[in-house]
Amino acid sequence: MSIVNFEKPQPKISEPDWYYKLTELRGACDKIRRSAFALEHESRRLRNETGLTTYWGTHRNNTNIANRQTEITRWKIKIELCLKHLQKEIEQMKIEKKECEKTIEFQNLNFAVTNHCSSLRDERVGEDLCYDIASIALKNEQLALEKLKTSLSEICQKAWEQINNLEELQMYIIRDIENKNNTIKIDSELLEMTKDSKNISLKPNPLRIPKDITNYENWLQQCENIMERIENELLGSEKLRGTMYLSRHRTKSDMIALNEKVNFGLRKRIYNTERSKYELEWQKENMLLDMATLEKEINSLGNALDAKLSSKMLNETRCEGMLYRDGIELCNDKPTLELHKENYQLNNSVKSMREKLDQTKAMHNILIGHLKIIEVQLWNKTHALNVDQKCLQYREQLDDPDRN
C-alpha cells in the first residue's frame, strides 16, 4: 500500500445506532421538560394552597385567641366579684372574733376549787395515781364549769381557722386573678403580632409541652372549683358567725349537783382506799408470820445439813479405813458395799437439803421484796387517803348555799 491510514483505536458505532442515540436523547429531553413543567405547576399550586392555609390558619388562631381572652376575662370578672364578697366576709369574721374573745374569762369559785382538788389528787403516787370515780367526777365538773369558756375558745379557734382559710383562699384568688391578667396581657400581645412584626423569630423548640401544663377541661374545672369553694367558704363563714352569736351565753344551774356528785366520788374512793389499805395490812401481818416460819425452817435445814456433814465424815472415814486391810482381807465385802451405799445416800441427802435450803432462802428473799412492795403500797394508800380527805375538806366551802 502506498498510503498509510491512522484511525483512533476505539470501536465505532453504526449509522443506525447513531440515529437511535439521537432519538433516545430527544425523548429524554422531552420527558425532562414535561417533568419540569409539571413540577412548576405543582409548585405554583402548592404556593397558592399553603398561602391560603396559612392565612386562614392565622385567622382561626386569632379568633381562638380572642375568644379565649374573652372567656378568661369573663371568669376573671366573676372571680373578682366573689373576691369582694370574700374580703367583706373576712372583715366581718375578724370583728366577730374580737367580740367573742372579749367574752372569754375565768370561772368562779367552782373552777378554782376543782383545779385545786385535781392538783392535790395528782400528788398521789404509784398505782393510786389512777383515773378513778372521783377523778371522773372532777373531770366532768371541770368540763361543765369550763363549758362556756371551752365553747367560746373552740369557736374562736374555729373562727381563727376560718379566717386563715379565707385569707388563704383570698391569696389564692388574687394569685389566680394575677395569672388571668397576665394571660390576658399575653393574649393581647399575641393578637397584635403579625408576620411582619419585628419581634418575631424562630424558636428552638416551640412545640414542647411543659410538665405542669393542664388541658382545657381541667382549667375549666378549676375555675368552677374556685367559684364553688368561694361559695362554700362564704356559707360556712356565715353559719359560723351565727353560731358565735348564739354561743356567747351559757348557764350554770347544775353546779350544786355536780359538787354533790364529786363529793360522793371522793367519799367512795376514800372507802375503797381504806378497805384496800386494811387488806394490805392483813397481807403484811401474814407475810411477816410466813417469813418467821421460813427463818425457822432455814435454821432447821442448816442444822440438819451440819448433822449430815458429820455423818458423811464418819462414813468417808470408815470407807478409808477399809482400804488399809492387807492381803486377801482387802475384799469388796458386805460392809464395804453398805458403806458405799450409805455414802451415796448421804450425798443425795446433802444435795437435796442444800437445794431445798437455797429454795427456802430464795423464797424468803422474795417475801422480803414483796414485803417492801406492800409497805410502799401502804404508804401510797395512806398518802392517797390524806389527799382525798384534804380535797373533801377543801370542797366544804362549796356547800355554802349563799355562794350562788
NORDAGI-V813172 format. One record per backbone hydrogen bond with DSSP energy under -1.0 kcal/mol. NH is the residue of the N-H (numbers start at 1). CO is the residue of the C=O. If there is no record, write none. Layout:
NH/CO
NH/CO
//
This chain:
10/8
18/14
19/15
20/16
21/17
22/18
23/19
24/20
25/21
26/22
27/23
28/24
29/25
30/26
31/27
32/28
33/29
34/30
35/31
36/32
37/33
38/34
39/35
40/36
41/37
42/38
43/39
44/40
45/41
46/42
47/43
48/44
49/45
50/46
51/47
52/48
53/49
54/50
55/51
56/52
57/53
58/54
59/55
60/56
61/57
62/58
63/59
64/60
65/61
66/62
67/63
68/64
69/65
70/66
71/67
72/68
73/69
74/70
75/71
76/72
77/73
78/74
79/75
80/76
81/77
82/78
83/79
84/80
85/81
86/82
87/83
88/84
89/85
90/86
91/87
92/88
93/89
94/90
95/91
96/92
97/93
98/94
99/95
100/96
101/97
102/98
112/108
113/109
114/110
115/111
116/112
117/113
118/114
119/115
120/116
121/117
122/118
123/120
124/121
128/125
129/126
130/128
132/130
136/132
137/133
138/134
139/135
140/136
141/137
142/138
143/139
144/140
145/141
146/142
147/144
150/146
151/147
152/148
153/149
154/150
155/151
156/152
157/153
158/154
159/155
160/156
161/157
162/158
163/159
164/160
165/161
166/162
167/163
168/164
169/165
170/166
171/167
172/168
173/169
174/170
175/171
176/172
177/173
178/174
179/175
180/176
181/177
182/178
183/179
184/180
185/181
186/182
187/183
188/184
189/185
190/186
191/187
192/188
197/194
208/205
213/210
219/215
220/216
221/217
222/218
223/219
224/220
225/221
226/222
227/223
228/224
229/225
230/226
231/227
232/228
233/229
234/230
235/231
236/232
237/233
238/234
239/235
240/236
241/237
242/238
243/239
244/240
245/241
246/242
247/243
258/254
259/255
260/256
261/257
262/258
263/259
264/260
265/261
266/262
267/263
268/264
269/265
270/266
271/267
272/268
273/269
274/270
275/271
276/272
277/273
278/274
279/275
280/276
281/277
282/278
283/279
284/280
285/281
286/282
287/283
288/284
289/285
290/286
291/287
292/288
293/289
294/290
295/291
296/292
297/293
298/294
299/295
300/296
301/297
302/298
303/299
304/300
305/301
306/302
307/303
308/304
309/305
310/306
311/307
312/308
313/309
314/310
315/311
316/312
317/313
318/314
319/315
320/316
321/317
322/318
324/321
325/322
329/326
330/327
331/329
333/331
337/333
338/334
339/335
340/336
341/337
342/338
343/339
344/340
345/341
346/342
347/343
348/344
349/345
350/346
351/347
352/348
353/349
354/350
355/351
356/352
357/353
358/354
359/355
360/356
361/357
362/358
363/359
364/360
365/361
366/362
367/363
368/364
369/365
370/366
371/367
372/368
373/369
374/370
375/371
376/372
377/373
378/374
379/375
380/376
381/377
382/378
383/379
384/380
385/381
386/382
387/383
388/384
389/385
390/386
391/387
392/388
393/389
394/390
395/391
396/393
398/395
399/396
403/400
//
